[in-house]
Amino acid sequence: MKLSRNSVLALYAVIMSVFLYVGIRLDRAANPGKYGEISDPVVAAWDADIRKKSVYGGFLIMIAATIYSSLAGSRRGGKLRELAAQIGFSYSDSLPPGAKAEFEALELLGFPASAMYILKVYDVVGGSLNSVRFLSFEYEYYRAIKGRNRDSHTVVAFMADGKFFPRFSLAPANMLDKVFPYADDRFPERPEFPKSCMVVGEEQPMKTLFSPEKIDFFIRNNDWSLAGCGNWLLVYKAGVHQPPDCYMQFLQDAKQVFDVISA
């Protein structure tokens, strides 16, 4: 199970608060003379003071971690802007209006629409790779089926001129599917496919789109997620936030996935 960045920060603050509280209690038990003889009411007040300080300490840690995370995000955007300028790509803080309208019309951001709620799209880079136009961006959202935890990942959206994708999505199989795989009648040539990937889409278009060779590729590379409709294909690794130093390699890897599925 992957935790979102904010969940990790909150968990860290709680753990540090507990350690602070336990540490003070253990110190008092090991050094009773340090605190002197105190009556039960004073002990109760002392314990309340310890708990208060532990809570305040946890909040301070969480605030500091949030500030650090925000500054790290700003630094990432600056590095990505510099990288885009160096290689001739464009950079923006938001999606171009036309692309945003197309994504919303095709329900690509948030497919399936009932499973997630879009929060923010930022650090948008645009350009072309081997004459294929693309937009890459950071995508943060609340996923309802995860208890509304915030999650994020780096997405590359490829525009396939002259290619039409049926509405579909592909994602890594979850643990239940790996332990208790189901029989997917759409891919009888590869009965092991459901152990690696979950494909959502109508039967006949999926049979046409996923040839045995393409299925073999995704069985070997089952950490990718896809969402396609019309001439757009979104490629990403769910929950993975790509650092600028790895951006170009990730872009090339995503382009390879696009080439496979659009062949």
C-alpha positions as MATLAB code, in Angstrom:
seq = 'MKLSRNSVLALYAVIMSVFLYVGIRLDRAANPGKYGEISDPVVAAWDADIRKKSVYGGFLIMIAATIYSSLAGSRRGGKLRELAAQIGFSYSDSLPPGAKAEFEALELLGFPASAMYILKVYDVVGGSLNSVRFLSFEYEYYRAIKGRNRDSHTVVAFMADGKFFPRFSLAPANMLDKVFPYADDRFPERPEFPKSCMVVGEEQPMKTLFSPEKIDFFIRNNDWSLAGCGNWLLVYKAGVHQPPDCYMQFLQDAKQVFDVISA';
ca = [
       0.000    0.000    0.000;
       1.385    3.423   -0.978;
       0.803    6.388    1.312;
       0.448    9.867   -0.077;
       2.990   12.549    0.845;
       0.589   14.323    3.238;
      -0.359   11.045    4.914;
       3.320   10.330    5.552;
       3.794   13.801    7.058;
       0.782   13.374    9.342;
       1.918    9.915   10.418;
       5.404   11.254   11.139;
       3.973   14.046   13.319;
       1.874   11.563   15.314;
       4.832    9.217   15.840;
       7.072   12.069   16.993;
       4.380   13.263   19.420;
       4.128    9.788   20.919;
       7.914    9.514   21.239;
       8.053   12.930   22.929;
       5.358   11.965   25.427;
       6.835    8.544   26.184;
      10.337    9.997   26.473;
       9.288   12.507   29.112;
       7.381    9.844   31.047;
      10.347    7.456   30.997;
      12.696   10.222   32.093;
      10.455   11.035   35.028;
      10.240    7.372   36.023;
      14.026    6.916   35.782;
      14.792   10.128   37.682;
      12.066   10.618   40.294;
      14.236   12.968   42.343;
      14.565   15.245   39.377;
      10.938   16.235   39.687;
      10.634   16.045   43.484;
       7.828   14.596   45.608;
       4.533   15.620   44.163;
       0.976   14.732   45.087;
      -1.563   13.007   42.869;
      -3.269   16.261   41.769;
       0.126   17.666   40.803;
       0.937   14.436   38.936;
      -2.308   14.742   37.013;
      -1.527   18.351   36.145;
       2.028   17.351   35.135;
       0.690   14.588   32.874;
      -1.735   17.034   31.269;
       1.140   19.446   30.673;
       3.199   16.667   29.050;
       0.330   15.710   26.769;
      -0.209   19.363   25.839;
       3.468   19.793   24.978;
       3.396   16.555   22.969;
       0.433   17.754   20.926;
       2.037   21.167   20.366;
       5.272   19.463   19.378;
       3.436   17.271   16.879;
       1.702   20.288   15.347;
       4.992   22.174   15.042;
       6.618   19.176   13.355;
       3.706   18.855   10.931;
       3.770   22.594   10.109;
       7.521   22.507    9.531;
       7.199   19.416    7.316;
       4.404   21.061    5.302;
       6.491   24.214    4.765;
       9.441   22.084    3.692;
       7.229   20.138    1.272;
       5.894   23.387   -0.225;
       9.389   24.782   -0.697;
      10.501   21.500   -2.278;
       7.599   21.746   -4.727;
       8.620   25.300   -5.665;
      12.202   24.203   -6.235;
      10.974   21.328   -8.412;
       8.924   23.708  -10.564;
      11.922   25.995  -10.989;
      14.191   23.133  -12.041;
      11.581   21.827  -14.458;
      11.146   25.286  -15.985;
      14.919   25.514  -16.551;
      15.046   22.017  -18.042;
      12.159   22.764  -20.411;
      13.870   25.933  -21.616;
      17.138   24.078  -22.245;
      15.584   21.411  -24.480;
      13.059   23.615  -26.266;
       9.899   22.564  -24.419;
       7.279   24.936  -23.049;
       6.447   25.310  -19.356;
       3.261   26.523  -17.680;
       1.633   26.440  -14.255;
      -1.624   25.066  -15.698;
      -3.036   23.103  -18.614;
      -3.721   24.950  -21.877;
      -7.472   25.738  -22.030;
      -7.958   23.646  -25.165;
      -6.302   20.542  -23.731;
      -8.153   20.944  -20.437;
     -11.490   21.159  -22.263;
     -10.670   18.036  -24.296;
      -9.622   16.063  -21.202;
     -12.820   17.045  -19.419;
     -14.997   16.239  -22.446;
     -13.353   12.832  -22.836;
     -13.374   12.270  -19.042;
      -9.693   11.392  -19.174;
      -8.735   13.242  -16.010;
     -10.592   11.217  -13.446;
     -11.382    8.060  -15.432;
     -13.465    6.377  -14.111;
     -15.124    9.592  -12.973;
     -16.660    8.056   -9.829;
     -13.317    6.900   -8.412;
     -11.462   10.169   -7.938;
     -11.843   13.884   -7.462;
      -9.367   16.170   -9.221;
      -7.531   18.537   -6.925;
      -4.795   20.243   -8.924;
      -2.800   20.094  -12.177;
       0.509   21.983  -12.303;
       4.098   21.975  -13.671;
       2.852   21.513  -17.241;
       5.527   20.855  -19.868;
       4.676   20.685  -23.572;
       6.618   19.624  -26.631;
       7.086   16.773  -29.069;
       9.060   13.533  -29.088;
       9.774   12.052  -32.498;
       6.972   14.188  -33.975;
       4.468   13.058  -31.324;
       3.025   15.950  -29.335;
       2.750   15.597  -25.580;
       1.876   17.390  -22.363;
       3.332   16.279  -19.068;
       2.039   17.508  -15.723;
       1.736   16.804  -12.021;
      -1.703   15.587  -11.099;
      -2.975   15.654   -7.489;
      -6.360   14.350   -6.424;
      -8.446   12.809   -3.693;
      -9.320    9.204   -4.412;
     -12.651    8.307   -2.806;
     -11.966    4.566   -2.699;
      -8.821    5.273   -0.625;
     -10.680    7.138    2.082;
     -10.095   10.502    0.364;
      -6.327   10.394    0.855;
      -4.420   12.815   -1.341;
      -2.320   11.151   -4.002;
      -0.260   12.435   -6.904;
       1.728   11.302   -9.885;
       3.450   12.601  -13.008;
       1.346   12.127  -16.145;
       2.399   12.252  -19.794;
      -0.486   12.853  -22.206;
       0.342   11.939  -25.812;
      -1.729   13.171  -28.740;
      -1.850   10.546  -31.470;
      -2.595   12.231  -34.787;
      -4.495    9.818  -37.018;
      -5.033    7.297  -34.201;
      -8.307    6.810  -32.342;
      -8.292    5.066  -28.954;
     -11.427    3.475  -27.541;
     -12.306    4.519  -24.009;
     -10.201    2.333  -21.763;
      -7.892    2.230  -18.777;
      -5.125   -0.095  -17.676;
      -3.703   -0.304  -14.153;
      -1.513   -2.701  -12.171;
      -3.473   -5.570  -10.657;
      -4.139   -5.259   -6.953;
      -3.100   -7.846   -4.391;
      -6.491   -9.565   -4.444;
      -6.331  -10.046   -8.219;
      -2.830  -11.473   -7.909;
      -3.844  -13.986   -5.242;
      -7.267  -14.801   -6.706;
      -7.010  -14.010  -10.434;
     -10.202  -13.911  -12.449;
     -10.670  -15.347  -15.916;
     -10.806  -12.539  -18.474;
     -12.559  -13.905  -21.562;
     -11.327  -10.960  -23.623;
      -7.751  -12.294  -23.592;
      -7.929  -16.100  -23.809;
      -4.431  -16.292  -25.328;
      -2.910  -14.853  -22.126;
      -4.851  -16.194  -19.113;
      -2.124  -14.867  -16.800;
      -2.760  -11.241  -17.860;
      -5.277  -10.475  -15.037;
      -2.562  -11.325  -12.487;
      -0.507   -8.406  -13.801;
      -2.946   -5.783  -15.073;
      -6.580   -4.743  -14.814;
      -8.120   -3.504  -18.060;
     -11.386   -1.550  -18.137;
     -13.154   -1.171  -21.475;
     -15.689   -2.758  -23.784;
     -14.945   -6.312  -24.879;
     -14.461   -6.023  -28.633;
     -12.385   -2.804  -28.641;
     -10.127   -4.291  -25.935;
      -9.617   -7.457  -27.972;
      -8.595   -5.321  -30.927;
      -6.385   -2.958  -28.929;
      -4.499   -5.547  -26.862;
      -2.760   -8.016  -29.141;
      -0.836  -10.905  -27.532;
       2.427   -9.010  -28.134;
       1.117   -5.919  -26.335;
      -0.165   -8.042  -23.461;
       3.280   -9.625  -23.113;
       4.813   -6.144  -22.880;
       2.497   -5.095  -20.038;
       2.973   -8.377  -18.203;
       6.709   -7.607  -18.177;
       6.135   -3.915  -17.382;
       3.144   -4.040  -15.083;
       3.867   -0.847  -13.111;
       2.376    1.417  -15.784;
      -1.126    2.901  -15.840;
      -2.945    4.141  -18.946;
      -6.121    6.042  -19.746;
      -7.166    6.580  -23.343;
      -9.987    7.990  -25.401;
     -10.097    9.636  -28.827;
      -6.613   10.690  -29.916;
      -5.296   11.167  -26.363;
      -3.395    8.608  -24.284;
      -2.364    9.325  -20.694;
       0.631    7.360  -19.385;
       1.823    7.372  -15.771;
       2.960    5.326  -12.794;
       0.276    5.642  -10.145;
       1.430    7.471   -7.042;
       4.921    8.159   -8.428;
       6.050   11.797   -8.415;
       8.963   12.081  -10.848;
      11.874   14.340   -9.737;
      13.359   16.690  -12.365;
      16.578   14.679  -12.527;
      14.596   11.658  -13.756;
      12.202   13.590  -15.975;
      13.760   12.945  -19.386;
      14.217    9.227  -18.726;
      10.616    8.965  -17.550;
       9.473   10.829  -20.658;
      11.368    8.419  -22.924;
       9.975    5.396  -21.051;
       6.430    6.771  -21.323;
       6.969    7.339  -25.058;
       7.943    3.670  -25.405;
       4.660    2.681  -23.732;
       2.784    4.960  -26.129;
       4.566    3.416  -29.127;
       3.617   -0.089  -27.957;
      -0.066    0.587  -27.357;
      -0.524    2.690  -30.507;
       1.226    0.245  -32.874;
];
